[in-house]
Amino acid sequence: MRKILLVAAMLGSVAGVPAASAWEAQSSLTGPQGQTATRSGSLNCADGSCTRSGSATGPQGQTATRQRNVTRTAPGQWSAQGTATGRRGGTATRSGSVQRGW
């Protein structure tokens, strides 16, 4: 079920985005003791494929990252792959596909 939700969430990006587009965002938060955490992300779409990347760095410098790629393989069909790396170096991968019936 999570694979379908992952793909469904990204399909909105693929289906509703013009032929080529991109965005980037970055934010930071400083706590009461002066410690700072940062987050950044980007989305790039072109030719029926979207790649979404993000990272978060905590106050002690530990970083977690993730990347997702959704590709339109045929009319009404998409495939998705994703990789996440935790702040301690552990990695998880996901993949899935969706076929919409007409």
Stockholm file with secondary structure:
# STOCKHOLM 1.0

chainA/1-102         MRKILLVAAMLGSVAGVPAASAWEAQSSLTGPQGQTATRSGSLNCADGSCTRSGSATGPQGQTATRQRNVTRTAPGQWSAQGTATGRRGGTATRSGSVQRGW
#=GR chainA/1-102 SS CHHHHHHHHHHHHHHTSCSEEEEEEEEEEECTTSCEEEEEEEEEEETTEEEEEEEEECTTSCEEEEEEEEEEEETTEEEEEEEEECTTSCEEEEEEEEECCC
#=GC SS_cons         CHHHHHHHHHHHHHHTSCSEEEEEEEEEEECTTSCEEEEEEEEEEETTEEEEEEEEECTTSCEEEEEEEEEEEETTEEEEEEEEECTTSCEEEEEEEEECCC
//
